[in-house]
Amino acid sequence: MDDIKLNRRRTRRVYRTLNAQYCFKNQLGFKDCTILNFSPTGASVKFDKNEKVNTGDTVFLEILIPQGFEHMSIKGIIKRIERRENEIIGGVKFNEKLKENIFLKL
């Protein structure tokens, strides 16, 4: 029974990396980050190891849409943090669910 890991996600998750930029509330300027995987309701985001990331922080993401020169802006909340040797992985819950036509472009 201990070997079973339950998937509690309610929506489909896509495991594809995307180039993005982020900015925290009350911070000037955007910095580069990488979206590691995403769903219509959230994403795993790789931040620089020196970034000050805390659960509950509001983050603004600018994601480059791969099929063109478009980008989309998403606002979310940091729900979990995993600190690794050279990076920080943050679980971001989007404030609004992505519409299906936008999600399919990613």
ROMI-127047 format. One record per atom (N, C-alpha, C): x, y, z; residue in one letter; atom name; residue number from 1. Coordinates in steps of 0.1 Angstrom, whole numbers, padded with zeros to 4 digits. Example, Ala and Ser with C-alpha at 12.3 -4.5 7.8 and 13.67 -1.06 7.14 Angstrom:
BEGIN
       X       Y       Z   zaza   vodren   drenlum
    0132   -0057    0078      A        N         1
    0123   -0045    0078      A       CA         1
    0132   -0033    0078      A        C         1
    0128   -0022    0071      S        N         2
    0137   -0011    0071      S       CA         2
    0129    0000    0079      S        C         2
***
This chain:
BEGIN
       X       Y       Z   zaza   vodren   drenlum
    0008   -0012    0000      M        N         1
    0000    0000    0000      M       CA         1
    0009    0013    0000      M        C         1
    0020    0012    0007      D        N         2
    0029    0024    0007      D       CA         2
    0035    0027   -0006      D        C         2
    0036    0018   -0015      D        N         3
    0042    0020   -0028      D       CA         3
    0033    0027   -0038      D        C         3
    0020    0028   -0035      I        N         4
    0011    0035   -0044      I       CA         4
    0011    0050   -0041      I        C         4
    0013    0057   -0052      K        N         5
    0012    0072   -0052      K       CA         5
    0000    0076   -0059      K        C         5
   -0009    0083   -0052      L        N         6
   -0021    0087   -0058      L       CA         6
   -0019    0100   -0066      L        C         6
   -0025    0101   -0078      N        N         7
   -0025    0113   -0085      N       CA         7
   -0038    0121   -0082      N        C         7
   -0036    0132   -0075      R        N         8
   -0048    0139   -0070      R       CA         8
   -0051    0151   -0080      R        C         8
   -0044    0151   -0091      R        N         9
   -0047    0162   -0101      R       CA         9
   -0060    0160   -0107      R        C         9
   -0067    0172   -0109      R        N        10
   -0080    0171   -0115      R       CA        10
   -0080    0174   -0130      R        C        10
   -0069    0179   -0135      T        N        11
   -0068    0182   -0149      T       CA        11
   -0055    0176   -0155      T        C        11
   -0055    0175   -0168      R        N        12
   -0044    0168   -0176      R       CA        12
   -0032    0177   -0175      R        C        12
   -0020    0171   -0173      R        N        13
   -0008    0178   -0172      R       CA        13
    0001    0174   -0184      R        C        13
    0007    0185   -0190      V        N        14
    0016    0183   -0201      V       CA        14
    0030    0185   -0197      V        C        14
    0039    0175   -0200      Y        N        15
    0053    0175   -0196      Y       CA        15
    0061    0180   -0208      Y        C        15
    0062    0194   -0209      R        N        16
    0069    0200   -0220      R       CA        16
    0075    0213   -0214      R        C        16
    0087    0216   -0217      T        N        17
    0094    0228   -0212      T       CA        17
    0090    0240   -0221      T        C        17
    0088    0251   -0215      L        N        18
    0085    0264   -0222      L       CA        18
    0094    0275   -0216      L        C        18
    0098    0283   -0225      N        N        19
    0106    0295   -0221      N       CA        19
    0096    0305   -0215      N        C        19
    0099    0312   -0204      A        N        20
    0090    0321   -0198      A       CA        20
    0098    0332   -0191      A        C        20
    0091    0342   -0186      Q        N        21
    0097    0352   -0177      Q       CA        21
    0087    0354   -0165      Q        C        21
    0093    0358   -0154      Y        N        22
    0084    0360   -0142      Y       CA        22
    0088    0373   -0135      Y        C        22
    0078    0377   -0127      C        N        23
    0080    0389   -0119      C       CA        23
    0071    0387   -0107      C        C        23
    0077    0389   -0095      F        N        24
    0068    0388   -0083      F       CA        24
    0062    0402   -0080      F        C        24
    0051    0401   -0073      K        N        25
    0044    0413   -0069      K       CA        25
    0054    0422   -0062      K        C        25
    0053    0435   -0065      N        N        26
    0062    0445   -0058      N       CA        26
    0077    0444   -0062      N        C        26
    0079    0437   -0074      Q        N        27
    0093    0436   -0079      Q       CA        27
    0093    0443   -0093      Q        C        27
    0104    0449   -0096      L        N        28
    0106    0456   -0109      L       CA        28
    0113    0447   -0118      L        C        28
    0108    0446   -0131      G        N        29
    0114    0438   -0141      G       CA        29
    0112    0423   -0141      G        C        29
    0112    0417   -0152      F        N        30
    0110    0403   -0154      F       CA        30
    0124    0396   -0155      F        C        30
    0124    0383   -0150      K        N        31
    0136    0375   -0151      K       CA        31
    0132    0362   -0158      K        C        31
    0142    0355   -0164      D        N        32
    0140    0343   -0172      D       CA        32
    0137    0331   -0162      D        C        32
    0128    0322   -0167      C        N        33
    0125    0310   -0159      C       CA        33
    0121    0300   -0170      C        C        33
    0118    0287   -0165      T        N        34
    0114    0277   -0174      T       CA        34
    0102    0270   -0168      T        C        34
    0092    0268   -0177      I        N        35
    0080    0261   -0173      I       CA        35
    0084    0246   -0176      I        C        35
    0083    0237   -0165      L        N        36
    0087    0223   -0167      L       CA        36
    0076    0215   -0171      L        C        36
    0064    0218   -0166      N        N        37
    0052    0211   -0170      N       CA        37
    0040    0220   -0166      N        C        37
    0028    0217   -0172      F        N        38
    0017    0226   -0169      F       CA        38
    0004    0219   -0172      F        C        38
   -0006    0225   -0166      S        N        39
   -0020    0221   -0168      S       CA        39
   -0029    0233   -0170      S        C        39
   -0041    0232   -0173      P        N        40
   -0050    0244   -0174      P       CA        40
   -0051    0252   -0161      P        C        40
   -0047    0246   -0149      T        N        41
   -0048    0253   -0136      T       CA        41
   -0035    0256   -0129      T        C        41
   -0024    0252   -0135      G        N        42
   -0011    0255   -0128      G       CA        42
    0001    0250   -0136      G        C        42
    0013    0252   -0130      A        N        43
    0025    0248   -0136      A       CA        43
    0036    0246   -0126      A        C        43
    0046    0238   -0130      S        N        44
    0059    0237   -0122      S       CA        44
    0069    0246   -0129      S        C        44
    0074    0256   -0122      V        N        45
    0083    0266   -0127      V       CA        45
    0097    0265   -0121      V        C        45
    0107    0265   -0129      K        N        46
    0121    0265   -0124      K       CA        46
    0126    0279   -0124      K        C        46
    0129    0283   -0111      F        N        47
    0135    0297   -0109      F       CA        47
    0150    0296   -0106      F        C        47
    0157    0307   -0107      D        N        48
    0171    0308   -0103      D       CA        48
    0173    0304   -0089      D        C        48
    0184    0297   -0086      K        N        49
    0186    0292   -0072      K       CA        49
    0187    0304   -0062      K        C        49
    0190    0316   -0066      N        N        50
    0192    0327   -0057      N       CA        50
    0179    0335   -0055      N        C        50
    0169    0332   -0062      E        N        51
    0156    0339   -0061      E       CA        51
    0150    0337   -0047      E        C        51
    0144    0347   -0042      K        N        52
    0137    0346   -0029      K       CA        52
    0122    0343   -0032      K        C        52
    0119    0330   -0031      V        N        53
    0105    0325   -0035      V       CA        53
    0099    0319   -0022      V        C        53
    0087    0323   -0019      N        N        54
    0080    0319   -0007      N       CA        54
    0066    0314   -0011      N        C        54
    0061    0304   -0004      T        N        55
    0047    0300   -0006      T       CA        55
    0038    0312   -0003      T        C        55
    0028    0313   -0011      G        N        56
    0018    0324   -0010      G       CA        56
    0022    0337   -0018      G        C        56
    0034    0337   -0024      D        N        57
    0038    0348   -0032      D       CA        57
    0030    0349   -0045      D        C        57
    0026    0361   -0049      T        N        58
    0020    0363   -0062      T       CA        58
    0030    0364   -0073      T        C        58
    0029    0357   -0084      V        N        59
    0038    0357   -0095      V       CA        59
    0031    0360   -0108      V        C        59
    0037    0368   -0116      F        N        60
    0032    0371   -0129      F       CA        60
    0041    0364   -0139      F        C        60
    0036    0356   -0148      L        N        61
    0043    0348   -0158      L       CA        61
    0040    0353   -0172      L        C        61
    0050    0354   -0180      E        N        62
    0049    0358   -0194      E       CA        62
    0055    0345   -0201      E        C        62
    0046    0338   -0208      I        N        63
    0050    0325   -0215      I       CA        63
    0050    0327   -0230      I        C        63
    0061    0324   -0236      L        N        64
    0062    0324   -0251      L       CA        64
    0055    0312   -0257      L        C        64
    0046    0315   -0266      I        N        65
    0038    0304   -0272      I       CA        65
    0047    0299   -0284      I        C        65
    0050    0286   -0283      P        N        66
    0060    0280   -0293      P       CA        66
    0056    0282   -0308      P        C        66
    0044    0282   -0312      Q        N        67
    0040    0283   -0326      Q       CA        67
    0040    0297   -0332      Q        C        67
    0048    0306   -0326      G        N        68
    0048    0319   -0332      G       CA        68
    0055    0329   -0322      G        C        68
    0052    0342   -0324      F        N        69
    0058    0352   -0316      F       CA        69
    0049    0357   -0306      F        C        69
    0038    0350   -0303      E        N        70
    0029    0355   -0293      E       CA        70
    0034    0351   -0279      E        C        70
    0028    0357   -0269      H        N        71
    0031    0353   -0255      H       CA        71
    0018    0355   -0248      H        C        71
    0017    0349   -0236      M        N        72
    0005    0351   -0228      M       CA        72
    0009    0354   -0214      M        C        72
    0001    0362   -0207      S        N        73
    0004    0366   -0194      S       CA        73
   -0006    0359   -0184      S        C        73
    0000    0353   -0174      I        N        74
   -0007    0346   -0164      I       CA        74
   -0003    0350   -0150      I        C        74
   -0013    0352   -0141      K        N        75
   -0011    0355   -0127      K       CA        75
   -0013    0343   -0119      K        C        75
   -0005    0340   -0109      G        N        76
   -0007    0329   -0100      G       CA        76
   -0001    0330   -0087      G        C        76
   -0003    0320   -0079      I        N        77
    0002    0320   -0065      I       CA        77
    0011    0308   -0063      I        C        77
    0023    0310   -0056      I        N        78
    0032    0299   -0053      I       CA        78
    0026    0291   -0042      I        C        78
    0023    0278   -0046      K        N        79
    0017    0269   -0036      K       CA        79
    0027    0259   -0029      K        C        79
    0038    0256   -0036      R        N        80
    0048    0247   -0030      R       CA        80
    0061    0251   -0036      R        C        80
    0072    0248   -0028      I        N        81
    0086    0251   -0032      I       CA        81
    0094    0239   -0029      I        C        81
    0103    0236   -0039      E        N        82
    0113    0225   -0037      E       CA        82
    0126    0232   -0041      E        C        82
    0135    0233   -0030      R        N        83
    0148    0239   -0032      R       CA        83
    0158    0228   -0035      R        C        83
    0165    0229   -0047      R        N        84
    0175    0220   -0051      R       CA        84
    0189    0227   -0051      R        C        84
    0199    0219   -0054      E        N        85
    0213    0225   -0054      E       CA        85
    0214    0237   -0062      E        C        85
    0210    0237   -0075      N        N        86
    0212    0248   -0084      N       CA        86
    0199    0254   -0089      N        C        86
    0188    0251   -0083      E        N        87
    0175    0257   -0088      E       CA        87
    0164    0256   -0077      E        C        87
    0154    0263   -0080      I        N        88
    0142    0262   -0071      I       CA        88
    0130    0259   -0080      I        C        88
    0123    0249   -0077      I        N        89
    0111    0245   -0084      I       CA        89
    0099    0250   -0076      I        C        89
    0090    0258   -0082      G        N        90
    0078    0263   -0076      G       CA        90
    0066    0258   -0082      G        C        90
    0057    0253   -0074      G        N        91
    0043    0249   -0079      G       CA        91
    0034    0261   -0079      G        C        91
    0030    0265   -0091      V        N        92
    0022    0277   -0093      V       CA        92
    0007    0274   -0096      V        C        92
   -0002    0279   -0089      K        N        93
   -0016    0277   -0092      K       CA        93
   -0021    0290   -0098      K        C        93
   -0026    0288   -0111      F        N        94
   -0031    0300   -0118      F       CA        94
   -0043    0306   -0112      F        C        94
   -0045    0319   -0112      N        N        95
   -0057    0325   -0106      N       CA        95
   -0069    0322   -0115      N        C        95
   -0067    0320   -0128      E        N        96
   -0078    0316   -0137      E       CA        96
   -0074    0304   -0145      E        C        96
   -0083    0295   -0147      K        N        97
   -0081    0283   -0155      K       CA        97
   -0079    0288   -0169      K        C        97
   -0068    0282   -0176      L        N        98
   -0066    0285   -0190      L       CA        98
   -0077    0280   -0199      L        C        98
   -0081    0288   -0208      K        N        99
   -0091    0283   -0218      K       CA        99
   -0085    0272   -0227      K        C        99
   -0094    0263   -0231      E        N       100
   -0089    0252   -0239      E       CA       100
   -0081    0256   -0251      E        C       100
   -0086    0266   -0259      N        N       101
   -0079    0270   -0271      N       CA       101
   -0065    0276   -0268      N        C       101
   -0063    0282   -0257      I        N       102
   -0050    0287   -0253      I       CA       102
   -0041    0275   -0248      I        C       102
   -0047    0266   -0240      F        N       103
   -0040    0255   -0235      F       CA       103
   -0034    0246   -0247      F        C       103
   -0042    0245   -0257      L        N       104
   -0038    0236   -0268      L       CA       104
   -0027    0243   -0276      L        C       104
   -0025    0256   -0276      K        N       105
   -0014    0263   -0283      K       CA       105
   -0001    0260   -0276      K        C       105
   -0001    0257   -0264      L        N       106
    0011    0254   -0256      L       CA       106
    0016    0240   -0260      L        C       106
***
